[in-house]
């Protein structure tokens, strides 16, 4: 597995698609703080501080930036093997197909970890540059850890889409658009079971994000329902992985 991860990292290192995720992580804190500058002065929050900036970034990452970046990057890792016709070489080593897919999913999870750490760092630097009220170092470290945890749980939610659309040639871009739509749908669940069980909401709740305070939820979230929603996503991921098989190309017709 280590060799698979090493090879996947080398592939990403040589390609520019990794810059999409890094750019998204940089844009999110800047965009979230920028909204405070462009709105009318009378509508600005005078108590806006670093903690609120982190909350906005976690929300924006989970709702928009991370689903697009992770599904696009993870799907590309799978899709390129068929697009570049290198899958047959990997299977001839031999590397079991499901093991190869598992390695690509693990690499995507590691990327989510990097994205989360990068996002936390950029948010912290943005807050310092903007002169926002700075909490104590332990609180700042906790906010950074929460940003990283939300990136990891969001990645788990995106894994079924990464596996499914990555194995459809050229469809990972469509998968990233679907991930954006599903992430945006968090706005519609402010009460009832889906407030907690909806996978993207569950990703936030399990990361310790205060849904009730931030997005106007009408009731406190339920951790058991969030765990149930995340369990369903992991079960779907395992099912797709179990049913996955390499695409067989039709041999060329021989002429005599």
C-alpha positions as CSV (number, residue, x, y, z in Angstrom):
1,X,0.0,0.0,0.0
2,X,2.9,2.4,0.8
3,X,4.2,2.0,-2.8
4,X,0.7,2.8,-4.2
5,X,0.4,5.9,-2.1
6,X,3.9,7.0,-3.1
7,X,3.1,6.6,-6.8
8,X,-0.2,8.5,-6.4
9,X,1.6,11.4,-4.7
10,X,4.2,11.5,-7.5
11,X,1.4,11.6,-10.0
12,X,-0.3,14.5,-8.2
13,X,3.0,16.3,-7.7
14,X,3.5,16.4,-11.5
15,X,0.0,17.6,-12.4
16,X,-1.6,21.0,-11.9
17,X,-5.0,19.7,-10.7
18,X,-3.6,19.7,-7.1
19,X,-3.5,23.5,-7.5
20,X,-7.3,23.6,-7.8
21,X,-7.7,22.4,-4.2
22,X,-4.9,24.6,-2.8
23,X,-6.3,27.7,-4.6
24,X,-9.8,26.9,-3.1
25,X,-8.3,26.6,0.4
26,X,-6.7,30.0,-0.1
27,X,-9.8,31.7,-1.6
28,X,-12.2,30.6,1.1
29,X,-10.8,32.6,4.1
30,X,-10.2,35.6,1.8
31,X,-13.7,35.4,0.3
32,X,-15.4,34.9,3.7
33,X,-13.6,37.9,5.2
34,X,-14.2,39.9,2.0
35,X,-17.9,39.7,2.4
36,X,-17.5,41.7,5.6
37,X,-15.9,44.5,3.6
38,X,-18.3,44.7,0.7
39,X,-21.6,44.8,2.7
40,X,-23.0,48.1,3.9
41,X,-21.3,49.5,7.0
42,X,-24.6,49.4,9.0
43,X,-25.0,45.7,8.3
44,X,-21.5,44.7,9.4
45,X,-20.9,42.7,12.5
46,X,-18.9,44.9,14.8
47,X,-18.0,41.9,17.0
48,X,-16.6,39.9,14.0
49,X,-13.5,38.1,15.3
50,X,-11.2,35.3,14.4
51,X,-13.6,32.6,15.8
52,X,-16.4,33.8,13.5
53,X,-14.0,33.8,10.5
54,X,-13.1,30.2,11.3
55,X,-16.8,29.3,11.5
56,X,-17.4,30.9,8.1
57,X,-14.5,29.1,6.6
58,X,-15.5,25.7,8.0
59,X,-19.0,26.3,6.6
60,X,-17.7,27.5,3.2
61,X,-15.3,24.6,2.9
62,X,-17.9,22.0,3.7
63,X,-20.6,23.6,1.6
64,X,-18.7,24.5,-1.5
65,X,-14.9,24.4,-1.8
66,X,-14.0,20.9,-0.4
67,X,-16.7,18.9,-2.2
68,X,-15.7,20.3,-5.5
69,X,-11.9,20.0,-4.9
70,X,-11.9,16.5,-3.3
71,X,-14.3,14.9,-5.9
72,X,-12.4,16.5,-8.7
73,X,-9.0,15.5,-7.5
74,X,-10.0,12.0,-6.2
75,X,-12.0,11.3,-9.3
76,X,-9.1,12.4,-11.5
77,X,-6.8,10.0,-9.7
78,X,-9.0,7.1,-10.7
79,X,-10.1,8.4,-14.2
80,X,-6.5,9.1,-15.4
81,X,-5.7,5.3,-15.3
82,X,-8.4,4.6,-17.9
83,X,-7.9,7.9,-19.9
84,X,-4.2,7.3,-20.2
85,X,-4.7,3.5,-20.7
86,X,-2.3,2.7,-17.8
87,X,-4.8,0.5,-15.9
88,X,-3.7,-2.6,-17.7
89,X,-0.1,-1.9,-16.6
90,X,-1.1,-1.5,-13.0
91,X,-3.1,-4.8,-13.0
92,X,-0.2,-6.7,-14.6
93,X,2.2,-6.0,-11.7
94,X,-0.2,-7.4,-10.4
95,X,-2.1,-5.0,-8.1
96,X,-5.7,-6.0,-7.2
97,X,-8.1,-3.4,-8.6
98,X,-9.9,-2.8,-5.3
99,X,-6.6,-2.4,-3.6
100,X,-5.6,0.2,-6.1
101,X,-8.9,2.1,-5.6
102,X,-8.4,1.9,-1.8
103,X,-5.0,3.5,-2.2
104,X,-6.4,6.3,-4.3
105,X,-9.1,6.9,-1.6
106,X,-6.5,7.0,1.2
107,X,-4.5,9.5,-0.9
108,X,-7.6,11.7,-1.2
109,X,-8.1,11.5,2.6
110,X,-4.4,12.6,3.1
111,X,-5.1,15.4,0.7
112,X,-8.1,16.4,2.7
113,X,-5.8,16.5,5.8
114,X,-3.4,18.8,3.9
115,X,-6.2,21.0,2.7
116,X,-7.6,21.3,6.2
117,X,-4.3,22.2,7.7
118,X,-3.6,24.7,4.8
119,X,-7.1,26.2,5.2
120,X,-6.6,26.7,9.0
121,X,-3.2,28.3,8.4
122,X,-4.5,30.7,5.8
123,X,-7.5,31.6,8.0
124,X,-5.2,32.4,10.9
125,X,-3.0,34.5,8.7
126,X,-6.0,36.3,7.2
127,X,-7.4,37.1,10.6
128,X,-4.0,38.4,11.8
129,X,-3.6,40.5,8.6
130,X,-7.1,41.9,9.1
131,X,-6.5,42.8,12.7
132,X,-9.3,40.6,14.0
133,X,-9.6,40.0,17.7
134,X,-7.3,37.1,18.5
135,X,-8.4,34.4,21.0
136,X,-6.0,32.6,23.3
137,X,-3.5,30.2,21.6
138,X,-5.3,27.1,22.9
139,X,-8.6,28.4,21.4
140,X,-6.9,29.2,18.1
141,X,-5.4,25.7,18.0
142,X,-8.8,24.2,18.7
143,X,-10.3,26.2,15.8
144,X,-7.5,25.1,13.5
145,X,-8.1,21.4,14.6
146,X,-11.8,21.8,14.0
147,X,-11.2,23.1,10.5
148,X,-9.0,20.1,9.8
149,X,-11.5,17.7,11.3
150,X,-14.3,19.1,9.1
151,X,-12.1,18.6,6.0
152,X,-11.6,15.0,6.9
153,X,-15.3,14.2,7.6
154,X,-16.3,16.0,4.4
155,X,-13.8,13.8,2.5
156,X,-15.5,10.7,3.9
157,X,-18.9,12.0,2.7
158,X,-17.4,12.6,-0.8
159,X,-15.9,9.1,-1.2
160,X,-19.0,7.4,-2.9
161,X,-19.0,10.2,-5.5
162,X,-15.2,9.9,-6.0
163,X,-15.4,6.1,-6.6
164,X,-18.5,6.2,-8.8
165,X,-17.7,9.2,-11.0
166,X,-14.0,8.4,-11.1
167,X,-14.7,5.1,-12.8
168,X,-16.8,6.7,-15.5
169,X,-14.5,8.1,-18.1
170,X,-14.3,11.9,-18.0
171,X,-17.2,12.1,-15.5
172,X,-15.3,13.4,-12.4
173,X,-16.1,17.0,-13.4
174,X,-19.8,16.2,-13.4
175,X,-19.2,14.5,-10.0
176,X,-17.7,17.6,-8.6
177,X,-20.7,19.6,-9.7
178,X,-23.0,17.1,-8.1
179,X,-20.9,17.4,-4.9
180,X,-21.3,21.2,-5.0
181,X,-25.1,20.8,-5.3
182,X,-25.3,18.3,-2.4
183,X,-23.1,20.4,-0.2
184,X,-25.2,23.5,-0.9
185,X,-28.3,21.6,0.2
186,X,-27.2,21.9,3.8
187,X,-29.1,25.2,3.8
188,X,-32.4,23.5,3.4
189,X,-32.2,21.3,6.5
190,X,-32.8,23.3,9.7
191,X,-35.0,20.9,11.6
192,X,-36.1,17.3,11.6
193,X,-33.9,14.1,11.2
194,X,-32.1,15.4,8.1
195,X,-30.7,18.3,10.1
196,X,-28.3,15.8,11.6
197,X,-28.5,12.7,9.3
198,X,-27.8,14.5,6.0
199,X,-24.2,13.5,5.2
200,X,-22.8,17.0,4.8
201,X,-24.5,18.2,7.9
202,X,-23.2,15.1,9.7
203,X,-19.7,16.0,8.6
204,X,-20.0,19.4,10.4
205,X,-21.7,18.0,13.5
206,X,-19.1,15.3,14.0
207,X,-16.3,17.9,13.6
208,X,-17.9,19.8,16.5
209,X,-19.3,22.6,14.5
210,X,-22.2,24.5,16.1
211,X,-25.0,24.2,13.5
212,X,-27.6,25.7,15.8
213,X,-25.7,28.9,16.4
214,X,-24.3,29.4,12.9
215,X,-27.0,28.5,10.3
216,X,-30.1,29.1,12.3
217,X,-31.1,25.5,13.0
218,X,-34.4,25.3,14.7
219,X,-33.3,22.5,17.0
220,X,-30.1,21.1,18.5
221,X,-28.4,18.5,16.2
222,X,-28.3,14.9,17.2
223,X,-24.9,13.2,17.3
224,X,-26.5,9.6,17.0
225,X,-28.3,10.7,13.8
226,X,-25.1,12.2,12.5
227,X,-23.2,9.0,13.2
228,X,-26.0,7.1,11.4
229,X,-25.7,9.4,8.4
230,X,-21.9,9.0,8.3
231,X,-22.2,5.2,8.7
232,X,-24.6,5.0,5.7
233,X,-22.1,6.9,3.6
234,X,-19.2,4.6,4.6
235,X,-21.5,1.6,3.9
236,X,-22.3,2.9,0.4
237,X,-18.5,3.5,-0.2
238,X,-17.8,-0.1,0.8
239,X,-20.6,-1.4,-1.5
240,X,-19.3,0.6,-4.5
241,X,-15.8,-0.6,-3.8
242,X,-16.9,-4.2,-3.6
243,X,-18.8,-4.0,-6.9
244,X,-16.0,-2.2,-8.7
245,X,-14.2,-3.9,-11.4
246,X,-11.7,-2.8,-14.1
247,X,-13.2,-1.7,-17.5
248,X,-12.4,-4.3,-20.1
249,X,-11.5,-2.9,-23.5
250,X,-12.7,-4.6,-26.6
251,X,-9.8,-6.2,-28.4
252,X,-9.0,-4.9,-31.8
253,X,-10.4,-7.0,-34.6
254,X,-7.7,-9.0,-36.4
255,X,-7.7,-9.0,-40.2
256,X,-6.3,-11.9,-42.2
